[in-house]
Amino acid sequence: MSREIEVCLSPTLIPNYIIEGRIVVVIDIFRATSSICYGIENGAESIIPVATVEECLSYNGKGYLLAAERNGEVVEGFDFGNSPFSYTKEKVEGKTVVLTTTNGTHAINQSLKAKQIVIGSFLNLNALCTWLDAQSDDVLLLCSGWKNKFNLEDTLFAGAVVHTLKNKFSHHCDAAIASEDMYLLAKDNLRAYLHKSSHSQRLKELNIEDDIQFCLKQNICSVIPVLKDGKIVSIC
Amino acid sequence: MSREIEVCLSPTLIPNYIIEGRIVVVIDIFRATSSICYGIENGAESIIPVATVEECLSYNGKGYLLAAERNGEVVEGFDFGNSPFSYTKEKVEGKTVVLTTTNGTHAINQSLKAKQIVIGSFLNLNALCTWLDAQSDDVLLLCSGWKNKFNLEDTLFAGAVVHTLKNKFSHHCDAAIASEDMYLLAKDNLRAYLHKSSHSQRLKELNIEDDIQFCLKQNICSVIPVLKDGKIVSIC
């Protein structure tokens, strides 16, 4: 087991890790990377992650679907928001979506020196693990967090990946050990566990419980979304 | 409960937190903050934390005790290393010790804007919690980590403090929730839990198992070490 798997608990911590030559898995469970997986699964040609509504707006009138939310509401003039339910086959097949996501975009931008940047969520957990196992590279699981702080939901997903792959990769990193233990604590009822998280509370106030439930579903997608020339596309 | 307690899992994450007006508890369980608590408890007049052996050496010949290790060995010409067993009454009473500690010094330097910087370890856990509860300020528990990465032992201690104070402070921060859950997982046998940590493995290679056992003892110290004019002294 010469391959290593590590967990980085916030994009702010990235300078402490080796990125070059590694596969970085970007994780932003509520809701960016879940929506990306679902959109690519449903035939979106590509998804372009941007940090701000203004940047998203600069793609207006050029044939893209624009997705932006502020305070849980679709921004006026945009096609839809960040809910995974906006990324159905009917809406996204054959289209390119420009998605506003502060935390996820920041995490991707911090990882640009990686050999490959792929997108992880509970929706594609098993497909992702199978794919990672088939590569020969070291893996860094990068939690996007909330405004650069540690968050529970991204850490639980990192823990699920560590748990699945731990017999295939070496994992000496304390963050990997902690993530796995937290996942094992929470796995029988992720939603119940997350009720105590701060971010879950914030999301509840936005009235998107259905989104949260959906983002915690496991293995309904088989795609591996990958960053290619600034766009996220299916790896296949 | 208008007071808040937060946990910062690495000094690198400090820019994401409010420091001003808060009490920061610096945590570096293996072994800097444990040795500091024990030394102050045993009557050291003050302890000056420095980052490098070279900086420590600059205090040579000025009446200080110099403590520095490289690779687990006392550096030639220094009085002792970083083992808490060097901080006995016989050795440190009435003296000022200059202590080399990379992670701990870095954490302190990142917190200089705090209202007050105090030192925490399992050795003074209850005394610290009682003192924190008697103040009216928000608290940030700062894990020094290992080379700026998350580590288990500092997180477990943060979790112990959160667990003790959670009915006295609000704690919305996901890192506080995670730390407490990890502490609850590990508390019945901290040493056994830490056997799987990377840092514990490194320390084992340094042959300092006695130090580790000692740093996990709870409540053998009643002091609150506090930073004052660059020196750590007893708060009383």
Interface residues (C-beta under 8 A of the other chain):
Chain A: L9 S10 T12 L13 P15 N16 Y17 W146 K147 N148 K149 F150 N151 L152 T155 H172 C173 D174 A175 I177 A178 D181 M182 L185 K196 S197 S198 H199 Q201
Chain B: L9 S10 T12 L13 P15 N16 Y17 W146 K147 N148 K149 F150 N151 L152 T155 H172 C173 D174 A175 I177 A178 D181 M182 L185 K196 S197 S198 H199 Q201
